[in-house]
Amino acid sequence: MHLYAYDAGQCDPKKCTARKLALFGLITSVNVMRKIPYKTIVLVPIADKALSPADREFTNSVTVFDCSWKKIAPFEDALMRMKRKKRALPYLIAANPVNYGKPFILSSAEAFAAALFILGETEQAQSLLEKFNWGDEFMRLNADMLLAYSKAKDSTEVVEMQKRFMEV
């Protein structure tokens, strides 16, 4: 699966997981919104639907909007107007050192790995996470959830599962 990251220029370059993945040639970084491929799934927290295995039929690429979710407000209008399929990731726990243990606040590498796993690309997800010393921890923390989400039939079912996981 092809991977892209829109670089909003908000990350600390030393901690930016998308930049590290780009250096390894595992993703393509873009810094102009119109260069985001048309037939891609854009992962953003403001999307109306959750990512599900059903999205696999639509595309062979995923784009992460690489910015701080606390600073996404200036991009919201442009994102909503963007004629790309937008999806949010379901409830998952961060394992990266900056946000360890926090739900929903994933690094770009974690977002890519989660999306790949949900879309059935588990080997590619593992190879991305191998570049980070906390990659195995991300899989350990989220294994049951990722496996469940990857078996869902659609976004509605993913959201139902998410609710159950959040109650625990």
Backbone bond lengths (Angstrom), bond angles and torsions (degrees), N, CA, C in turn:
res aa  C-N    CA-C-N  psi(-1)  N-CA   C-N-CA  omega(-1)  CA-C   N-CA-C  phi
1 M - - - 1.446 - - 1.526 108.03 -
2 H 1.331 116.52 140.01 1.463 121.97 179.01 1.528 109.33 -82.29
3 L 1.329 115.94 138.07 1.458 121.56 -177.44 1.525 110.51 -123.20
4 Y 1.333 114.92 135.81 1.459 122.30 179.85 1.523 108.95 -131.71
5 A 1.317 115.14 150.21 1.466 120.16 173.67 1.517 108.07 -131.06
6 Y 1.333 115.62 126.47 1.453 119.83 171.35 1.521 106.11 -83.84
7 D 1.309 117.39 119.47 1.462 122.73 -177.86 1.523 109.58 -92.67
8 A 1.326 116.19 106.57 1.465 121.59 -179.77 1.530 111.59 -81.20
9 G 1.322 117.85 -1.69 1.457 121.92 176.43 1.513 114.54 73.14
10 Q 1.334 117.69 24.40 1.459 120.74 -177.18 1.531 113.62 -103.98
11 C 1.316 116.47 -11.19 1.474 119.97 -174.67 1.522 112.37 -82.23
12 D 1.322 114.47 152.10 1.454 121.17 166.84 1.530 105.43 -71.99
13 P 1.336 118.45 116.68 1.466 120.40 -175.67 1.535 114.05 -54.18
14 K 1.328 117.37 -28.92 1.462 120.39 -179.55 1.524 112.46 -74.54
15 K 1.335 117.57 -22.51 1.458 121.53 -177.52 1.523 113.24 -109.69
16 C 1.319 118.06 -3.93 1.461 122.50 -173.47 1.530 111.11 -73.06
17 T 1.320 115.46 113.38 1.461 119.65 -178.49 1.521 111.80 -71.98
18 A 1.321 118.05 -31.02 1.470 120.50 178.20 1.526 110.06 -65.33
19 R 1.307 116.46 -42.43 1.474 119.30 178.97 1.523 111.11 -63.27
20 K 1.321 116.61 -38.81 1.459 120.12 178.69 1.532 110.08 -64.32
21 L 1.333 116.64 -43.51 1.467 120.03 179.07 1.529 110.85 -64.85
22 A 1.326 116.99 -35.70 1.470 120.46 177.45 1.528 110.65 -66.59
23 L 1.331 117.09 -39.42 1.465 120.57 177.84 1.518 111.83 -61.11
24 F 1.332 116.29 -34.12 1.469 121.11 177.69 1.529 111.89 -80.80
25 G 1.321 117.01 -3.83 1.457 120.72 -179.66 1.519 113.82 75.71
26 L 1.332 116.74 19.35 1.461 120.60 -177.55 1.532 113.12 -89.85
27 I 1.329 116.30 -18.69 1.467 120.87 176.89 1.522 108.28 -138.79
28 T 1.314 115.58 165.73 1.462 122.37 173.66 1.518 107.61 -109.72
29 S 1.321 115.71 127.97 1.462 120.70 179.37 1.527 109.44 -96.42
30 V 1.342 116.17 135.50 1.466 121.30 175.58 1.522 108.17 -127.28
31 N 1.326 116.50 147.32 1.462 118.50 -179.79 1.526 112.77 -123.50
32 V 1.326 116.31 13.23 1.465 122.38 174.95 1.525 105.96 -129.21
33 M 1.337 116.80 126.73 1.468 119.97 -174.67 1.522 113.57 -57.34
34 R 1.301 117.82 -37.03 1.467 118.72 -177.51 1.529 112.28 -68.70
35 K 1.321 117.64 -12.01 1.468 120.49 176.75 1.533 112.62 -87.30
36 I 1.325 116.37 -2.79 1.460 119.81 173.98 1.526 106.34 -69.79
37 P 1.316 118.93 125.75 1.464 120.55 -177.30 1.526 111.88 -53.23
38 Y 1.319 115.48 144.48 1.456 120.49 -176.85 1.530 111.47 -66.60
39 K 1.310 116.98 -44.83 1.462 119.83 -175.76 1.534 109.83 -97.60
40 T 1.317 115.06 65.21 1.458 121.62 178.45 1.519 108.19 -131.90
41 I 1.301 115.77 163.24 1.463 121.28 171.44 1.521 106.18 -100.05
42 V 1.328 116.66 123.29 1.457 121.42 179.27 1.528 107.88 -98.74
43 L 1.316 116.19 121.04 1.464 121.27 179.39 1.519 109.84 -86.79
44 V 1.333 115.31 114.57 1.463 121.97 178.00 1.526 108.78 -142.55
45 P 1.330 118.40 144.65 1.467 120.48 -177.35 1.531 113.97 -70.99
46 I 1.323 117.75 -13.06 1.463 120.61 -177.77 1.531 112.66 -95.51
47 A 1.323 117.55 9.04 1.462 121.26 -179.10 1.529 110.73 -69.03
48 D 1.324 115.62 152.84 1.460 121.65 179.78 1.527 113.28 -77.99
49 K 1.319 117.09 -24.09 1.457 120.95 -176.15 1.521 110.75 -123.06
50 A 1.334 114.98 153.20 1.458 121.24 175.15 1.525 109.34 -87.50
51 L 1.305 116.35 148.45 1.452 121.87 175.26 1.524 109.07 -64.00
52 S 1.317 116.63 138.33 1.461 120.89 177.57 1.523 109.21 -144.67
53 P 1.328 117.40 166.15 1.461 120.08 177.38 1.532 113.28 -57.58
54 A 1.321 117.91 -25.61 1.469 121.34 178.54 1.527 111.57 -61.52
55 D 1.328 117.78 -25.22 1.461 121.47 179.81 1.528 112.37 -69.10
56 R 1.300 116.48 -17.19 1.470 121.91 -179.80 1.538 110.94 -58.79
57 E 1.324 116.27 -33.78 1.464 120.85 -178.97 1.523 112.08 -65.48
58 F 1.305 117.36 -25.08 1.456 122.19 -174.45 1.523 113.54 -80.90
59 T 1.320 118.05 -32.91 1.465 119.47 -166.58 1.522 113.14 -151.62
60 N 1.321 114.30 167.81 1.457 120.97 169.49 1.527 109.37 -124.88
61 S 1.357 115.80 25.98 1.463 118.48 176.67 1.529 111.39 -146.77
62 V 1.328 113.64 152.07 1.465 122.24 178.08 1.520 107.50 -130.19
63 T 1.329 114.84 137.78 1.464 120.91 176.86 1.528 108.72 -120.90
64 V 1.310 116.20 129.52 1.457 121.96 174.50 1.519 107.92 -98.24
65 F 1.311 116.05 132.94 1.462 121.08 174.13 1.517 105.62 -86.54
66 D 1.317 116.43 100.74 1.460 123.10 -171.06 1.525 111.20 -86.01
67 C 1.347 114.82 91.93 1.453 120.65 177.17 1.522 108.04 -154.07
68 S 1.310 115.47 170.80 1.452 120.29 174.56 1.525 107.79 -77.10
69 W 1.327 117.03 127.79 1.468 119.54 -179.46 1.528 111.23 -64.19
70 K 1.320 116.91 -20.75 1.464 120.21 175.92 1.532 111.29 -73.18
71 K 1.340 116.19 -17.15 1.461 120.83 -177.20 1.527 112.12 -119.35
72 I 1.330 117.33 26.48 1.470 120.23 -177.50 1.528 112.93 -82.84
73 A 1.323 117.80 -17.44 1.472 122.04 -175.03 1.536 113.81 -48.37
74 P 1.343 119.88 -45.61 1.471 118.57 -179.08 1.535 113.97 -63.15
75 F 1.329 117.34 -17.70 1.465 121.32 -177.63 1.530 112.98 -98.75
76 E 1.332 117.67 -10.01 1.460 120.60 -171.82 1.525 113.54 -57.91
77 D 1.320 118.27 -46.41 1.466 120.29 -179.71 1.529 111.22 -60.61
78 A 1.317 116.12 -46.85 1.468 120.15 -179.61 1.526 110.83 -63.48
79 L 1.319 116.77 -39.57 1.463 120.10 179.01 1.527 111.50 -64.86
80 M 1.314 117.18 -42.05 1.459 120.02 -178.13 1.538 111.21 -69.46
81 R 1.326 117.75 -31.73 1.465 121.05 177.46 1.526 112.53 -78.08
82 M 1.326 116.38 -23.02 1.460 121.57 -177.04 1.533 110.03 -58.68
83 K 1.316 115.78 128.55 1.457 120.78 -179.65 1.531 109.99 -87.67
84 R 1.303 114.25 64.43 1.462 122.45 175.39 1.519 106.45 -132.43
85 K 1.304 116.68 157.56 1.460 120.66 177.43 1.528 107.55 -77.13
86 K 1.333 116.69 119.27 1.464 121.62 -178.32 1.522 109.70 -105.84
87 R 1.319 115.27 137.00 1.458 120.92 179.35 1.519 108.98 -139.26
88 A 1.335 114.22 150.01 1.469 121.18 173.92 1.520 107.66 -104.70
89 L 1.296 115.51 148.27 1.462 118.94 173.73 1.529 108.64 -80.15
90 P 1.320 116.72 146.94 1.465 119.02 177.06 1.531 111.07 -75.07
91 Y 1.306 114.89 179.92 1.467 123.49 -179.41 1.527 110.73 -54.86
92 L 1.315 115.40 118.32 1.465 123.35 175.15 1.528 107.25 -145.25
93 I 1.320 116.06 159.85 1.467 122.32 -176.91 1.529 109.81 -108.08
94 A 1.321 116.59 132.37 1.465 121.68 178.79 1.525 110.64 -71.51
95 A 1.324 115.28 144.24 1.467 121.20 174.49 1.525 111.13 -119.14
96 N 1.319 116.96 -5.54 1.468 119.57 -179.75 1.529 109.39 -67.22
97 P 1.334 117.51 152.84 1.470 120.69 -175.03 1.535 114.57 -62.32
98 V 1.311 118.89 -26.55 1.461 121.27 -177.91 1.527 111.43 -73.97
99 N 1.329 117.52 -38.96 1.471 121.15 -174.76 1.522 113.20 -126.26
100 Y 1.326 117.27 29.74 1.461 120.84 -175.25 1.538 111.96 -51.58
101 G 1.328 114.64 130.52 1.458 121.24 175.10 1.519 114.90 83.23
102 K 1.318 117.64 -5.08 1.464 120.63 -178.88 1.532 109.75 -87.92
103 P 1.316 116.72 131.42 1.468 118.76 177.06 1.526 111.31 -75.31
104 F 1.318 115.18 146.45 1.467 124.42 174.74 1.526 115.41 71.45
105 I 1.327 120.26 -14.32 1.470 121.14 -175.04 1.529 109.24 -100.31
106 L 1.335 113.89 74.14 1.460 120.53 -175.83 1.517 111.67 -91.77
107 S 1.312 115.50 151.20 1.464 120.11 170.25 1.525 107.45 -73.25
108 S 1.308 116.29 168.25 1.468 119.62 178.17 1.530 110.97 -62.19
109 A 1.317 117.07 -39.22 1.469 119.74 179.19 1.529 110.55 -62.96
110 E 1.322 116.94 -41.71 1.461 120.19 177.66 1.528 110.89 -65.01
111 A 1.328 116.83 -39.53 1.465 120.95 178.90 1.530 110.40 -63.85
112 F 1.319 116.64 -45.33 1.470 119.73 177.03 1.529 110.39 -59.25
113 A 1.330 116.51 -49.25 1.465 120.37 -177.39 1.525 111.20 -60.88
114 A 1.322 117.22 -43.36 1.465 120.98 179.14 1.523 110.61 -62.27
115 A 1.323 116.90 -46.77 1.465 120.83 179.90 1.521 110.82 -61.05
116 L 1.325 116.28 -45.49 1.463 119.77 179.56 1.524 111.14 -60.57
117 F 1.320 116.13 -43.47 1.473 120.21 -179.89 1.530 110.25 -62.02
118 I 1.319 116.80 -47.68 1.465 121.42 -179.10 1.531 110.67 -61.67
119 L 1.328 116.82 -35.00 1.462 121.51 -178.80 1.526 113.08 -86.01
120 G 1.325 116.56 4.97 1.461 120.50 175.05 1.512 115.85 90.90
121 E 1.304 118.38 8.56 1.468 123.10 -179.68 1.530 109.86 -101.36
122 T 1.326 116.48 61.38 1.468 120.71 -172.98 1.531 112.90 -66.51
123 E 1.326 117.68 -37.04 1.466 119.43 179.44 1.524 111.47 -65.43
124 Q 1.323 116.82 -41.33 1.459 120.07 178.02 1.528 110.26 -66.19
125 A 1.324 117.25 -37.77 1.470 121.14 176.66 1.526 109.91 -59.90
126 Q 1.326 116.48 -47.00 1.473 120.98 179.77 1.524 111.13 -61.58
127 S 1.342 117.39 -41.98 1.470 119.08 -176.96 1.530 111.42 -66.51
128 L 1.337 117.87 -31.80 1.467 119.67 175.12 1.525 110.78 -67.43
129 L 1.333 115.37 -45.89 1.465 119.77 -176.60 1.526 112.79 -67.67
130 E 1.330 117.71 -23.33 1.466 121.15 178.48 1.523 112.51 -62.30
131 K 1.318 117.23 -19.31 1.464 121.46 -179.07 1.534 112.49 -77.88
132 F 1.335 116.69 -5.35 1.465 121.29 -176.09 1.522 109.52 -127.03
133 N 1.336 116.27 136.38 1.466 118.77 -177.94 1.521 112.84 -67.74
134 W 1.319 118.62 -14.15 1.459 122.73 177.55 1.535 112.25 -100.63
135 G 1.328 117.42 4.44 1.463 121.77 -177.12 1.527 113.73 -58.75
136 D 1.332 116.46 -43.70 1.473 119.56 178.52 1.523 111.06 -63.85
137 E 1.304 116.63 -35.26 1.466 121.19 179.74 1.533 110.39 -65.61
138 F 1.327 117.40 -37.90 1.462 120.12 177.04 1.532 109.93 -59.93
139 M 1.308 115.95 -44.83 1.471 119.59 179.65 1.529 110.52 -67.01
140 R 1.324 117.53 -39.51 1.467 120.05 179.81 1.528 110.74 -62.99
141 L 1.336 116.73 -46.60 1.468 120.91 -178.42 1.528 112.93 -64.24
142 N 1.320 116.87 -30.80 1.465 121.16 -170.08 1.526 114.79 -116.69
143 A 1.314 117.74 6.09 1.470 120.67 -173.31 1.525 113.25 -54.17
144 D 1.317 117.65 -50.04 1.472 119.92 -177.83 1.521 111.55 -63.76
145 M 1.312 116.64 -41.95 1.462 120.18 -179.18 1.532 110.94 -67.07
146 L 1.329 116.82 -46.62 1.461 119.93 -179.39 1.525 111.36 -61.38
147 L 1.322 116.02 -41.71 1.464 119.66 178.60 1.528 110.58 -62.08
148 A 1.315 116.89 -44.02 1.469 120.84 179.24 1.525 110.78 -63.89
149 Y 1.330 116.82 -47.72 1.459 120.21 -179.54 1.533 111.03 -60.65
150 S 1.326 116.40 -37.27 1.472 120.20 -177.87 1.523 112.43 -69.47
151 K 1.323 117.13 -13.48 1.469 121.24 178.97 1.525 112.70 -102.70
152 A 1.328 116.79 -1.73 1.470 121.07 -179.66 1.524 109.64 -68.86
153 K 1.327 115.61 151.46 1.469 117.77 -179.86 1.532 112.08 -86.36
154 D 1.344 116.85 -26.81 1.463 119.28 -178.81 1.528 110.68 -160.18
155 S 1.330 115.43 -178.89 1.458 122.15 -177.47 1.525 112.47 -60.26
156 T 1.322 116.83 -40.14 1.465 121.11 -179.54 1.521 110.73 -59.56
157 E 1.320 116.39 -43.32 1.464 120.77 179.63 1.534 111.08 -67.04
158 V 1.324 117.18 -37.01 1.472 120.99 176.85 1.527 109.59 -61.44
159 V 1.327 117.50 -44.78 1.464 121.51 -179.56 1.535 110.42 -63.96
160 E 1.328 118.09 -38.95 1.468 121.02 177.11 1.528 110.61 -62.49
161 M 1.324 116.58 -44.13 1.471 120.80 177.33 1.521 110.69 -62.32
162 Q 1.325 115.40 -43.87 1.460 121.19 -179.88 1.528 110.57 -55.57
163 K 1.314 116.73 -44.38 1.468 121.03 179.89 1.524 110.53 -59.05
164 R 1.316 116.79 -42.98 1.466 120.44 178.66 1.527 111.66 -63.66
165 F 1.335 116.46 -43.33 1.466 119.77 179.83 1.533 111.27 -64.46
166 M 1.309 116.54 -35.72 1.467 120.14 -178.16 1.526 112.02 -73.18
167 E 1.325 117.52 -22.46 1.467 121.26 178.69 1.508 112.61 -75.78
168 V 1.307 117.72 -23.68 1.467 122.10 -175.49 1.503 111.30 -69.46
